[in-house]
Amino acid sequence: MIRFENVGMRYGNGPEVLRDLTFAVDPGAFWFLTGASGAGKSSLLRLMYLASAPSRGLINLFDRDIATTPRADLPSLRRQIGVVFQDFRLVPHLTARDNVALPLRIAGVAEAEIREHVTELLRWVGLGGYVDQFPPALSGGQQQRIAVARAVIARPRLLLADEPTGNLDEEMGNRLMHLFEELNKLGTSVVIATHNEGLVRRHGGRVLHLVDGELAEIRDRAP
């Protein structure tokens, strides 16, 4: 699903923020990406969803060498990836329903099917009464749940989530983790960035741990 070989990354002419990363994420895997703030978790996710390019090394995604993949083919690869951004990145002039529906509309799904699936998912994440609300009128936790729903609605091949439970209480956080686990059972590979070791211990999965931009450890689960 994902393979990194000796990957480094820098922003502009600055020092490398990621160095010598080598690992592989198998299809259907469930991984946590851990490390302190500033360790490079968000930068690594950016490489995985093709928002940034490495300064060196090889990245292979869905059996495609990203360095040799034509630029015109990159959007189709990105559409196979669901992303939960730490800053949500909702479209402010679209309702909760229309934000969540975006991936399905891009994929050409029929409107009747979109309405059914979006309404059901928003109800499941506790926002059934907010489908016509706009993001600026919602709390941070509510916006986060909309962002999660948008990321999973199209059952992507790969789901990347940056601190997806950070603004949520424990009950809702566990509910969203259950959603990720169910999606994983359907075949989606999941990578969740978090500094919350308690979350990792409760839910298991393999752990890729970063320290100052370097891969310090890969383990089966948190101790």
N, C-alpha and C positions, 0 to 999 in steps of 0.2 A: 504493500500500500504506500509506504513512505520509506525511502532509504537515503540517508545522509552519509557521505564519505569525506572526511577531513574538511568539513565546511567551516568557513570563517565568514563573518559579516561585520561591516563597519558602516556608519552613517557619514556620507561625504568623505572628507579627508581625515576624519577623526580616527582614533585608535579602534581596533577591533572590539566589538561588544560581545561577540561569540567567537570561540576559537576551537579548531580541531574537533568538531563534533562528528562522531561516527556512531550510527545506530540504525535500526530498522524497525518499523512498526508493521506487523503482519495484518492481513485482512481479518476483520472481525475482532481486533484487539481492543482492550480497554486500558488506557494508560492515564496516569497522573503525571503532570510536569510540575515539579516542586522546586523550591529555592526561595531565598530571602528576596525582599524587594530590591530590584536592581540587578538580580542575578542573570537576567536575560530571557526570562520566560516569554514575555510579550514579543520580543524580537524574534525568538525561535518560532512562535506561532505565525508571525508575519511571513517568514520564509515558507512555512507549510502551506499558507493559503495564497502564496504567490503575490503578496503585496510588496515584497522587497526581494532583491536579488542578492545572492551570496557574493562576497568579495573573492572567494576562492572555494574550491571543492566541488563535489558532485551532489546534486539533488535529483532523485528519481521519484516521480509521483505517478501513481496508476500505470506503472511500467513505461513511463515516458521520461526521457532525460530532459529536464527543463531547459538546460543550456542550448539544446539543439531543436527544441520544439518551436515551430513557427509562431510568431506573435499572434497571428490570426486564430491559432488553435487554443490559446490560453483561456479565453472566456468560457469555452465549453468545459475545460478542466475545472475552472472556478465554480461553475454551476453544479458540480458534483460535490462541493464542499459547503457544509453549513457552518457558520461562524457566529459565536456569541461574543460580541465585543465588550470590553470592560466599560466603555463609554456609550454602549447600547446602539448608537448610530441609527436611531429610528428616524423616519421621515416626518417632520413635525406637522406638515399640512395634510397628512393622511391619518385616518382613524386607526384605532387598534386593529380592527378587522382588516383594513386595507394594507397595513404594514405587514401583518402576518401572511396575507394573501400574495404578496409580491413574488416569492419564488414560484408559486404555482402559476401565476399569470405569465411570468416569463417563460415557463415551460409549456404554455398553451393549454392548460387544463380548463375544462368547461366551467362556466361560472356557477352552475348549480352544484357541481361537485366541490368547487372552492368554498362556497358558502357553507356547505354541510361540514366539511373537514375543519375549516377555520373556527366556526362557531363551537364545534365540539372540543377542539383543543383549547380555545380560550376559556371555556367553561371548566375544563380539567385543571388549568393552572389558576383557577379562582378569579377569573376576570369575565365571567359570562355576562355580568351586568355593565361592562365597560366597553363593549364592542364598538360603540359609536363615539367614544371619547378620543380626543387628540392627545398625543404624548405630553405636551406642556402642561396639561391639566392633571396629569397623573403623578404619583409619587415615584421616587427612584426605584423602589422595589417593584411597583407595578410595571414600570417601563422595562425593568430587567426581565420580568416574566414574559412580556410581549416579545422582547428580543430573543428569548429562548424559544418561544413558540414559532417565531419566524425561521429560526435556524433549523428546527427539526421537522417543519410541516411537510417538506418534500422528501423526507427520508433520504438524506444525502448518503453517499458512500463513505464520507469522512466528516465527522463533526469535531470542530475545534472550539473550545470554550475557555475564555479568559476570566477567571474568578466569577463563575456564573452564579454562585450563591452568596456573594459578598454583601449584598444589600438586603438579604432575606432572613427571616427568622428561621429557627432550626426546623420547624415543622414543614414550612414551604421549601426550604433548602433540600430536605430529605425527599420531598415529593418530586422536585425537579431531578434529583439524582436518580430516583426510581424511573423517571421518564427516560433519562439517558441510558440507563441499564436495559430498559425494554427495547429501545431503539438499537442498542448493541446486539441484543438477542436476535433481532431481525437482520443482522449482517453489517450494520454500520460500524466502522472503526471510530473510536472515541478517544480524544486527547483533551484532558481538562487541566488547565494551569491553575494552581492554587498554592498558597502558603499555609493552608490549614491542614496540618498533619492529622488532626482529629477526624476531619472529613475523609481522608485517605484510609485511616484505620477502620472507619465504620463501613466503608464501601469496597475495600479491596482493590484489585487491579494492579498492574505493574507500575513501577515508579521510575521516572527518569529525573534525577536530581542535579540541578545546576548550582555551581558556586562560581561567582565572578566570571560568568560567560563560558565556563568550561564544564564538561560533563564529568561530574564527580562520582556518580554511582548510578547503576541500573539494578533495581532489585524487584523481587516479586511483589512485595507489598510493604507498607510502613511497618516498622518494628512495633 
